[in-house]
Amino acid sequence: MRISESRHSGETLAARAEELIDEGDKRIACHLADYALEADPENEAVQSTVANVYEQRASSVSDLMSANIFSSATVYANERSPFR
């Protein structure tokens, strides 16, 4: 079974991403957030969590380029569109 075929996989992945961002593992949190949005792009709870993960990552970096990339990912998540 693929991750995206699991009934609540988007919510589960988003929840784990949020836990990881709180634990300080921002890199892995963003990967899981991407998977969550891919698995369930129409789920508003997933979209909101993914946007939050990327907002926190954007605010945690000091260089402008990274901040802009992560801020763009926030916008994509708010639009329910996977970041590409």
N, CA, C and O of each residue as an XYZ file, in Angstrom:
336
protein
N       0.839     -1.176      0.000
C       0.000      0.000      0.000
C       0.884      1.241      0.000
O       1.869      1.311      0.736
N       0.536      2.194     -0.810
C       1.268      3.455     -0.869
C       0.788      4.384      0.241
O      -0.339      4.259      0.722
N       1.633      5.297      0.637
C       1.273      6.245      1.695
C      -0.004      6.993      1.330
O      -0.883      7.160      2.175
N      -0.117      7.437      0.103
C      -1.267      8.243     -0.308
C      -2.565      7.449     -0.347
O      -3.639      8.039     -0.462
N      -2.491      6.117     -0.252
C      -3.693      5.296     -0.287
C      -4.272      5.063      1.106
O      -5.390      4.561      1.225
N      -3.557      5.407      2.132
C      -4.042      5.241      3.490
C      -5.175      6.237      3.742
O      -5.136      7.368      3.258
N      -6.163      5.815      4.487
C      -7.373      6.603      4.677
C      -7.105      7.990      5.262
O      -7.659      8.976      4.776
N      -6.291      8.082      6.266
C      -6.025      9.365      6.925
C      -4.554      9.759      6.795
O      -4.017     10.443      7.666
N      -3.918      9.342      5.742
C      -2.480      9.545      5.648
C      -2.084     11.015      5.638
O      -1.081     11.381      6.252
N      -2.844     11.865      4.960
C      -2.509     13.280      4.926
C      -2.540     13.893      6.306
O      -1.638     14.641      6.682
N      -3.577     13.578      7.062
C      -3.695     14.108      8.416
C      -2.614     13.545      9.331
O      -2.052     14.264     10.157
N      -2.330     12.263      9.177
C      -1.306     11.626     10.005
C       0.066     12.224      9.717
O       0.820     12.530     10.641
N       0.388     12.391      8.442
C       1.678     12.965      8.065
C       1.783     14.419      8.525
O       2.829     14.847      9.012
N       0.699     15.173      8.368
C       0.708     16.572      8.789
C       0.902     16.684     10.301
O       1.646     17.539     10.780
N       0.229     15.817     11.038
C       0.375     15.844     12.497
C       1.807     15.525     12.910
O       2.357     16.158     13.811
N       2.396     14.556     12.256
C       3.789     14.200     12.581
C       4.730     15.342     12.189
O       5.694     15.623     12.902
N       4.458     15.993     11.071
C       5.280     17.135     10.658
C       5.226     18.235     11.708
O       6.240     18.859     12.020
N       4.043     18.466     12.247
C       3.891     19.487     13.278
C       4.656     19.107     14.549
O       5.273     19.960     15.186
N       4.611     17.831     14.909
C       5.384     17.366     16.069
C       6.878     17.592     15.847
O       7.591     18.048     16.741
N       7.335     17.266     14.646
C       8.764     17.414     14.353
C       9.196     18.875     14.347
O      10.297     19.198     14.794
N       8.345     19.754     13.846
C       8.713     21.176     13.839
C       8.831     21.668     15.283
O       9.699     22.481     15.598
N       7.946     21.167     16.162
C       8.019     21.537     17.587
C       9.258     20.972     18.256
O       9.794     21.571     19.188
N       9.716     19.809     17.778
C      10.920     19.181     18.324
C      12.202     19.777     17.748
O      13.296     19.473     18.223
N      12.069     20.623     16.728
C      13.227     21.269     16.136
C      13.779     20.599     14.890
O      14.779     21.057     14.338
N      13.149     19.527     14.438
C      13.616     18.841     13.223
C      12.865     19.395     12.013
O      12.015     18.725     11.425
N      13.198     20.618     11.663
C      12.473     21.351     10.617
C      12.629     20.741      9.231
O      11.690     20.767      8.435
N      13.787     20.199      8.937
C      14.031     19.631      7.611
C      13.101     18.449      7.339
O      12.427     18.407      6.310
N      13.067     17.497      8.260
C      12.208     16.329      8.083
C      10.731     16.737      8.174
O       9.890     16.181      7.468
N      10.421     17.691      9.027
C       9.041     18.173      9.145
C       8.524     18.685      7.804
O       7.379     18.425      7.434
N       9.363     19.407      7.084
C       8.938     19.935      5.785
C       8.759     18.819      4.757
O       7.855     18.882      3.923
N       9.596     17.822      4.812
C       9.421     16.679      3.902
C       8.075     16.003      4.161
O       7.326     15.720      3.226
N       7.775     15.748      5.424
C       6.499     15.105      5.748
C       5.320     16.010      5.392
O       4.277     15.528      4.949
N       5.483     17.305      5.582
C       4.419     18.241      5.211
C       4.145     18.173      3.706
O       2.991     18.196      3.278
N       5.200     18.089      2.919
C       5.024     17.954      1.465
C       4.247     16.693      1.123
O       3.337     16.723      0.294
N       4.603     15.590      1.759
C       3.895     14.326      1.523
C       2.428     14.443      1.943
O       1.540     13.932      1.261
N       2.181     15.111      3.057
C       0.811     15.268      3.545
C      -0.048     16.019      2.535
O      -1.187     15.636      2.268
N       0.507     17.090      1.977
C      -0.250     17.884      1.009
C      -0.453     17.122     -0.293
O      -1.498     17.248     -0.932
N       0.529     16.340     -0.683
C       0.379     15.491     -1.869
C      -0.709     14.440     -1.651
O      -1.489     14.150     -2.557
N      -0.757     13.870     -0.438
C      -1.701     12.797     -0.141
C      -3.137     13.303     -0.030
O      -4.077     12.587     -0.375
N      -3.307     14.535      0.449
C      -4.662     15.023      0.716
C      -4.755     16.534      0.498
O      -4.946     17.281      1.458
N      -4.623     16.994     -0.749
C      -4.572     18.430     -1.019
C      -5.886     19.180     -0.755
O      -5.874     20.403     -0.617
N      -6.987     18.484     -0.684
C      -8.282     19.140     -0.459
C      -8.652     19.244      1.018
O      -9.667     19.854      1.353
N      -7.862     18.669      1.892
C      -8.150     18.663      3.325
C      -7.662     19.979      3.935
O      -6.465     20.265      3.940
N      -8.604     20.774      4.449
C      -8.248     22.087      4.997
C      -7.348     21.993      6.226
O      -6.489     22.850      6.436
N      -7.541     20.965      7.028
C      -6.688     20.790      8.213
C      -5.253     20.498      7.801
O      -4.311     21.017      8.399
N      -5.091     19.672      6.785
C      -3.755     19.366      6.262
C      -3.127     20.627      5.694
O      -1.972     20.939      5.984
N      -3.877     21.338      4.898
C      -3.373     22.574      4.279
C      -2.916     23.565      5.338
O      -1.851     24.169      5.213
N      -3.715     23.728      6.372
C      -3.380     24.668      7.439
C      -2.123     24.247      8.193
O      -1.268     25.078      8.498
N      -2.017     22.975      8.485
C      -0.840     22.465      9.198
C       0.416     22.618      8.358
O       1.459     23.034      8.863
N       0.320     22.283      7.083
C       1.475     22.406      6.190
C       1.916     23.868      6.103
O       3.108     24.165      6.172
N       0.964     24.767      5.954
C       1.303     26.189      5.899
C       2.002     26.623      7.187
O       2.971     27.380      7.141
N       1.519     26.149      8.326
C       2.121     26.481      9.611
C       3.558     25.968      9.709
O       4.449     26.672     10.185
N       3.768     24.737      9.255
C       5.120     24.154      9.281
C       6.076     25.034      8.472
O       7.172     25.353      8.934
N       5.660     25.423      7.269
C       6.534     26.245      6.441
C       6.695     27.667      6.969
O       7.758     28.266      6.806
N       5.666     28.211      7.592
C       5.801     29.538      8.204
C       6.852     29.508      9.303
O       7.687     30.406      9.409
N       6.797     28.455     10.122
C       7.783     28.337     11.198
C       9.190     28.142     10.652
O      10.154     28.686     11.190
N       9.303     27.361      9.579
C      10.638     27.163      8.994
C      11.151     28.467      8.402
O      12.325     28.804      8.561
N      10.275     29.208      7.715
C      10.692     30.486      7.115
C      11.176     31.463      8.172
O      12.136     32.201      7.953
N      10.511     31.466      9.318
C      10.897     32.411     10.366
C      12.147     31.977     11.120
O      12.712     32.750     11.894
N      12.579     30.736     10.891
C      13.734     30.230     11.637
C      15.060     30.376     10.892
O      16.120     30.127     11.465
N      15.010     30.771      9.635
C      16.246     30.872      8.858
C      16.721     32.320      8.803
O      15.923     33.251      8.916
N      18.012     32.496      8.629
C      18.554     33.856      8.638
C      18.828     34.409      7.238
O      18.934     35.622      7.058
N      18.941     33.520      6.250
C      19.236     34.046      4.913
C      17.947     34.295      4.136
O      16.971     33.555      4.257
N      17.973     35.342      3.345
C      16.797     35.797      2.608
C      16.309     34.773      1.586
O      15.102     34.591      1.426
N      17.225     34.107      0.896
C      16.821     33.151     -0.127
C      16.018     32.005      0.488
O      14.955     31.655     -0.024
N      16.506     31.426      1.558
C      15.776     30.340      2.214
C      14.439     30.819      2.747
O      13.426     30.137      2.588
N      14.425     31.970      3.369
C      13.176     32.513      3.901
C      12.137     32.678      2.797
O      10.962     32.372      2.999
N      12.564     33.157      1.635
C      11.635     33.342      0.522
C      11.139     32.007     -0.031
O       9.967     31.887     -0.390
N      11.997     31.023     -0.103
C      11.579     29.696     -0.584
C      10.544     29.109      0.362
O       9.512     28.611     -0.087
N      10.801     29.158      1.658
C       9.859     28.584      2.618
C       8.575     29.410      2.694
O       7.499     28.856      2.919
N       8.677     30.711      2.513
C       7.465     31.539      2.465
C       6.628     31.210      1.234
O       5.398     31.214      1.292
N       7.293     30.928      0.128
C       6.574     30.512     -1.084
C       5.855     29.189     -0.855
O       4.732     29.004     -1.324
N       6.487     28.280     -0.147
C       5.848     27.000      0.160
C       4.614     27.219      1.033
O       3.637     26.479      0.910
N       4.641     28.211      1.901
C       3.472     28.554      2.712
C       2.319     28.992      1.824
O       1.180     28.568      2.018
N       2.620     29.837      0.854
C       1.587     30.307     -0.080
C       0.999     29.139     -0.867
O      -0.219     29.032     -1.011
N       1.860     28.273     -1.371
C       1.386     27.093     -2.102
C       0.476     26.241     -1.220
O      -0.566     25.772     -1.679
N       0.852     26.040      0.019
C       0.025     25.231      0.917
C      -1.337     25.893      1.142
O      -2.362     25.211      1.167
N      -1.348     27.199      1.303
C      -2.615     27.910      1.484
C      -3.501     27.819      0.246
O      -4.723     27.933      0.343
N      -2.893     27.617     -0.899
C      -3.639     27.456     -2.143
C      -3.975     25.992     -2.415
O      -4.565     25.666     -3.445
N      -3.593     25.103     -1.477
C      -3.802     23.660     -1.603
C      -3.094     23.105     -2.828
O      -3.597     22.213     -3.511
N      -1.940     23.642     -3.083
C      -1.151     23.216     -4.234
C       0.229     22.772     -3.748
O       0.935     23.560     -3.119
N       0.625     21.540     -4.021
C       1.961     21.101     -3.602
C       3.051     22.022     -4.145
O       2.972     22.486     -5.283
N       4.049     22.278     -3.340
C       5.170     23.134     -3.732
C       6.025     22.426     -4.780
O       6.450     21.289     -4.574
N       6.271     23.080     -5.873
C       7.077     22.501     -6.950
C       8.163     23.462     -7.355
O       8.952     23.160     -8.250
